[in-house]
Amino acid sequence: MKKVRFVRPALGLLAVFAAVLFYSWISLPDVRILQKQNPQSTAFMELRAREAAAEGKPSRPVWRWTSYNRISPALKRAVIVSEDAAFWGHDGLDLGELRVSIEDSVRRGVAPRGASTITQQLAKNLYLSPSYSPHRKLVELMIARRLEAEL
């Protein structure tokens, strides 16, 4: 009798989790367009524009695209080393760095430090908000996987 009381809520929770996961998956942005064109805006640019508008300030982003081959190889290496040293060795999620981050946070009793890959940072900056929630992080991981698979 006690097992039944535990099983039903657990199955219900599992069903809700599966529904959220499925909805999140089918509502992901189509990243394939990035193969052919640069984004016109990002989630962070739109957030900053809304913040400026709320304060009654104008917002006019100024940016210029630079082709990848025109960026200094030293700058490319510096960004990769400082942001995601294992960039070429993972598929959007650095499980080793994630494990180290979690172990360190448990040992020190603090919130986990960042262990996001460059791909995860791109997913967040292009499509998501800077806020943190487990759901946003899950969606970030799914978008990162799509970015890696498509691009």
C-alpha positions in Angstrom: 0.0 0.0 0.0 2.8 2.4 0.8 4.5 1.8 -2.5 1.3 2.8 -4.4 1.3 6.1 -2.5 4.8 6.8 -3.7 4.5 5.5 -7.3 1.5 7.6 -8.4 3.1 11.0 -7.5 6.4 9.9 -8.9 4.8 8.9 -12.2 2.9 12.2 -12.2 6.1 14.1 -11.7 7.8 12.1 -14.4 4.9 12.8 -16.8 5.1 16.6 -16.1 8.9 16.5 -16.6 8.5 14.6 -19.9 5.8 17.1 -21.0 8.1 20.1 -20.2 11.0 18.5 -21.9 8.9 17.7 -25.0 7.5 21.2 -25.2 10.9 22.7 -24.7 12.3 20.6 -27.5 9.6 21.4 -30.1 9.7 25.1 -29.3 13.5 25.5 -29.8 14.6 28.0 -32.4 15.7 26.8 -35.8 19.4 27.5 -35.8 20.0 26.3 -39.4 19.3 29.9 -40.6 22.7 30.9 -39.0 24.4 28.8 -41.8 23.4 31.4 -44.3 22.8 34.7 -42.5 23.9 36.6 -39.5 21.3 37.3 -36.8 19.7 40.7 -37.0 19.4 40.9 -33.2 20.0 38.8 -30.1 18.0 38.2 -26.9 20.4 40.3 -25.0 20.2 43.2 -27.5 16.4 43.1 -27.2 16.6 43.0 -23.4 18.9 46.1 -23.3 16.6 47.9 -25.8 13.6 47.2 -23.5 15.5 48.4 -20.5 16.5 51.6 -22.3 12.9 52.2 -23.4 11.6 51.7 -19.9 14.1 54.5 -18.8 13.0 56.7 -21.7 16.4 56.4 -23.3 17.0 55.8 -27.0 18.6 52.5 -28.0 20.5 52.3 -31.3 22.9 49.4 -31.5 25.9 49.9 -33.7 27.7 46.8 -34.9 29.8 45.6 -37.9 30.2 42.0 -38.9 33.7 40.8 -39.5 34.4 37.6 -41.3 36.0 34.9 -39.3 39.2 34.8 -41.5 39.8 38.5 -40.8 40.0 37.9 -37.0 43.6 37.5 -35.7 44.5 33.8 -35.0 46.0 35.0 -31.7 42.7 36.6 -30.6 40.8 33.4 -31.6 43.1 31.3 -29.5 42.9 33.8 -26.5 39.1 33.6 -26.5 39.0 29.9 -26.7 41.7 29.4 -24.0 40.0 31.9 -21.6 36.4 30.9 -22.2 36.4 27.2 -23.2 39.8 25.5 -23.3 38.2 22.2 -24.4 36.2 23.8 -27.2 37.5 21.6 -30.0 37.1 18.4 -27.8 33.5 18.5 -26.8 30.1 18.6 -28.6 28.7 21.7 -26.9 28.7 20.5 -23.3 32.0 20.0 -21.4 31.0 17.2 -19.0 34.5 17.2 -17.4 34.4 20.9 -16.5 30.8 20.5 -15.3 31.8 17.7 -13.0 34.7 19.7 -11.6 32.4 22.7 -11.1 29.8 20.6 -9.2 32.5 18.9 -7.0 34.1 22.2 -6.2 30.8 23.8 -5.2 29.9 20.8 -3.0 33.3 20.8 -1.4 33.2 24.6 -0.7 29.4 24.7 0.0 28.8 27.5 -2.5 26.8 27.8 -5.7 28.5 26.1 -8.7 30.8 28.4 -10.7 30.2 28.8 -14.4 31.1 25.8 -16.6 29.3 26.9 -19.8 31.0 26.2 -23.1 31.3 28.9 -25.8 28.4 27.1 -27.6 26.2 27.4 -24.5 27.1 31.1 -24.1 26.1 31.6 -27.7 22.8 29.8 -27.2 22.0 32.0 -24.1 23.1 35.3 -25.8 21.3 34.7 -29.0 18.0 33.2 -27.8 17.6 33.3 -24.0 17.7 35.7 -21.1 20.5 36.2 -18.6 18.4 35.0 -15.7 19.1 31.5 -14.3 16.6 28.8 -13.8 17.0 25.0 -14.2 14.5 25.2 -17.2 16.4 28.0 -18.9 19.6 26.0 -18.4 18.0 22.9 -19.9 16.8 24.8 -22.9 20.3 26.4 -23.3 21.8 22.9 -23.4 19.3 21.7 -26.0 20.0 24.8 -28.2 23.7 24.3 -27.8 23.4 20.7 -29.0 21.4 21.9 -32.0 24.0 24.6 -32.7 26.8 21.9 -32.6 24.8 19.5 -34.8 23.8 22.0 -37.4 26.8 24.4 -37.6 
